[in-house]
């Protein structure tokens, strides 16, 4: 019960005000979230360093143009992402974030169950090492969970109907990181929290039962370091491709931008969160050799209507209409196959009669 209370109070500081629950912009003032004054400030430092490098090499002139090229923020997709963020943020706060916050509580339950079944672990280490190993285990669980749920969302049509909301962005701005249908977000977080719970529970039992996760700004230390450096560049126009040696350990912002490409050579590539190892194992890793030009978005979207993914209503309703259409097409194919099956005996009978 104490562990449940700890997990709940860990969630409450960033969600305790009615203002924040009612208006998503207040999430900006919580350093715990991806889009916050902390993460965007850190990302801005990285962007300015990239600008100085580009200016030195002669590929950039104006800082304003480097940060916000003409037409970027006036694009309908960018404006929609900003408005959608204000709408969807309370949903994340009320439904998605609490689910992620329960992982530590649940992993403690796994640790207690294993202790009751197998007895005390013979591999106990110091609290410092236990905390470090537990933090690493939770990160690996989250990273693989996000990768695999993402992988399944691209491979199964019904899941893709909801995940397509995220890929429908036609330009990339930091708010695009929150362009997720609530059901898609719940699917991703539930999957990643499950893996984090299992690995965290095994780690707590195996090394130190009282180990706690090392956090920065309320997040897992490793994920928080990503938030305050390059994570927001994943959904921006600024190209940052890591050196070859670093690409072996981290997915670069450029690789995630390629993931949003509508070019066939980029489909279903670079689905990892931070680590490229899962993409390498599943054969979905794509490492560009240099800067590439490509269009963003999803082919085949109508220009208007509830399946256009170009209005607030369509972002929420389109997945359900896509699911309906998918089932109708599938039923039509099944009926066509049944019709062909029934026609074959009739053809043979007529042939026999003519003979």
N, C-alpha and C positions, 0 to 999 in steps of 0.2 A: 504493500500500500504506500509505503514511503517512497519507493522508486516511482510509482505512478504520480505521486504528488510532485516529485522533483521534475519529472518530464513535463508535467502540466505547467509548473511555474517557470520552467525554461522557455515554454512557448508564450506565456502570458505577457512578458514585458514588451514585446513588439506588437501586441494586439489588444492592449487593455483599454483603449479609448473607443468610445462609440463613434467618434469622428473618423477614426481610421477604418473602422468596420464599415462605415457608411460611404466613405469617399476614398478611393484607392490612392489618390495622390499622397496621402499621409504615410503610405508605405515607404516613400522616398526618404523619410526621416528615421527609418530603422536601418541601422548598419547591417542587420542580419540578412537583408534581402538582396537579390542580384542587382536590381535597379534601385540604388540608394546613393546618397551623397558620398558615402565612403567608396563604393565600387566605381562610381563614375569619376570621382576625383582621381583615384589611382589610375583608371584607364586614360584620363586626360593627360596625365604625366607621360604615359607611354606614347600616346598619340603625338604629343609635342616633340618628344625625342625622335619619333619617326619622321615628323615634319622637318626637323633640323637636318636629319640625315638625307631626306629627299631634296631639300633645298641645296645642301652641299653638293649633291650629285647632279643638280640642275634639272630635276624632274618635278619640282614644285616651286611656286612663286608666292602666292598669297596664303596666309594661314587660314583665313576665312574660307577660301575656296578649297583648301585641303580638308578642312573639317566638315564643311557643308557645301558640296558642289551645287551649282545652279540647278534648281528644279528638284533637288532631293526631298527637302522637307515640304515642298508644295505638292509633291506627288500624292495622288489620292490614297495610295497604299500606305504611305508614311503617316498621313493624317488619320487614316483608319486605325493604324496600330496605336497611335497615341490615345485615341478615344476608347479603343477596346481595352487598353491597359487600365483606364479609370473604371471601366465596367467590371473587368474580370478580377482585379486585385482583391476585392472583398471575398470573392468566391474562393480564391486561393487561401486567403487568411482563415476562412471559416472551415474549409473542407480539406484542402491539400496539405498545408503546413502542419496541422495537428497530427495527421497520419504519419508524416515523416518524423515528427518529434517523439513518437511512441517507440521508435526502434531501440533506444537505449533501455527503456523499461522492459520491452519484450526480450531483449538479449539477456537481461538479468534473469528473467524467468527460465530461459534455456540453460543458463549457467547453474541455477539452483536445481533444475531437473536432472542435469548430468551429475551434479554432486551427490544427489540422493540416489541415483542409479549406480554410479561407478565409484563413489567415495571421493575424498579430496584429491585434487590433482597433484601428481608428484613433480610437476614442472614449474612451480611457482617462482616468479622473479620479483624484483623490487617494484614498488609502485610506479616509479618513473618509467622503467622499461615496460611495465605492464600497460601504463597509459599510452605510451608511444605505439606499442604493438596493437592495442585496441583501436587507437585512432587510425592506424594504417589499415586494419582489417575492415573497419566501418567504411573507409574510403573505397577500398577495393570492392566491397559489396555494393556500394552505391554506384560506382562506376560501371561494373559489369551489369548490374540490374538495369541501369539506364540504357546501356548499349543493347541488351537483349530485348527489352521491351520495345526499343526503337527499331531494332532489326525485325521483330515480328510485326510491327506496325507497317513496315514497308512490304512485307511478304504476304500478308493476309488481307484480302480486299475489304473485309468489314472493318478491320482496324484502320486501314488506310483511309477509309471514308472520313474518319475523325481526325487522323493525323494530317490529312491533306490541308486542313485549316492553317497549320503552321507553314506549310510549303506554298501556300497561295500568295504570300507576300511577293510583290513585284519589285520592291526595293528593300534594302536592309538598313534598318535603324535600330538603336538599342531597344526600343519598345517591341520590336519583332520577337524578342526573346520570350515575351509573354503572350504571343499570338498562338495560344493553345486552346482547343476546345476543352471545357472542364472535364469531360469524360476521358479524353486523351491524357490530360494532366493527372487525373486520379489513377489511371492505368499505369503510367510511368512511375509515379511516386510509390504506388503500392508494390510494384515489382522491385524497385530499387530498395525500398524499406525492408522488404522480405529478405533479400540477399544480405543487406547490412545487418539485419537481426540475427540471421543464422551464423554468419561469420563472426559477428561481434560476440554472440553467445559462446561459440566454440573458443574464441580467444580469451574471454573472461574466465572460462573454466580452465583452459589449458595453461594460462600464465599467471593471472592475478585476478581473483574474484572481485576485488574492490576497485579495479582500474576504472578510471573515468576518461571520457573522450577529451582530448586537448582541443580547445576551441579558440577561435579568433572572431570577434564581432558576432558571437553566438552561433557560428558555423564550425563544422569540422575544419581543423587547421589547414589541411591541404586544399580543400575546396575554397576556403576563405582566401587563401593566397592567390588562387586563380581568379576569384572575383575581383580582387583589388589590383590586378595587373592586366591580363589580356582577355579575360572572358567576354567582356562586352564587345570586343572587336570582332567576335565571331559573327555578330549581327550588325556589321557596319560595312561601308564601302572601302575602307582602308585595308590594303593588302599587306598582311604580315605573314610571311612564310619563314619557318624556322630553318636554321642550318641542318644539314643532313644528319649530324650526330644527335641533335636535339629531337629531330623528327622520330627517332627510334623510341623516344620515351613519352612524347607529348604530341597531341594533335594540335596543329597550328590553327589560328583563326582563318587563314586562307583555305585550309582544307575543309573547314565547316562551311565557308562561303560556297565552295565548290559543291558541297552537299545540297545546297539550295538551287543549284543550276537546273535548268530544264533541258540541257543538252543530253542526248542519249548516253554519251560516253561517261557522264557523271551520275547517271541514275543509280540509286541505292549504294552510294559510296560514302565512306567516312561517317559512319553512324555512331562512332564512339563519343563519349562525353569528354574525357581528358586523355585516357590512355589509348594508344593505337594498337596495343597487343590484341584486343578482341577483333578489330577489323582485320588484322593480319591473319589470325586464325580462321576467320570465317570467309576470307577471300574478298573482303569489301573495302580494302584500303586502297586509296588513290593518292599518290604523292606527286604533285605537279613539279615539273622541272624548271618552270619559270612562271611569270605572271600569265594568266589565261583570261581571255575575254569570253563571257557567256551571259545569256539572258537568265533572269530569275523567274520563278513562278511555276505554275502547273499548266500543261497543255490541255486544251479542250474545255476550259471554263467559259461559260456564256458571258456576254458583256453585261447582262442585267438579269434581275430575277433572284429568287431565293437560293439558287445554286451557283451564283456568280462569285461568291466569296469576296464581294466588293462592298458589302454593307454590314453594319453591325448585326442586323437580323440574319443575314445569310451565313455569317460565321457560326452562328449558334444553331441554325435550322438546317443548313445545307447538308451536314453529315447524315441526318435522319432521312432526308430525301434521297441522298446517294445510296443509303442502305436499302431503301424501298426499291430504287431502280435496279440495284444489284440483284435483289431477290427476284424481281420480275424477269430480268434477263436470264437468270439461272433457271427459273421455272419454265420460261419459254424454250430454252435449250433442251430441258428434260422432256418437255412435251413433244418437241421435234424428234428427239431420239425414239420416244415411245411410238410416235406415228410411223417412223421408218421401220421399226421392229414389226408392227402390225401389218405393214404393207408387204413384207417379204413372203409370207406364206401364201397370200392371195396371188401374187405374181407367179409363184410356182404352180398353183392350181390351174390358173388360166393356161400356162404353157403346156401342162399335162393334157388339158382338155383339147387343145388344138392338135396335139400329136395323135 
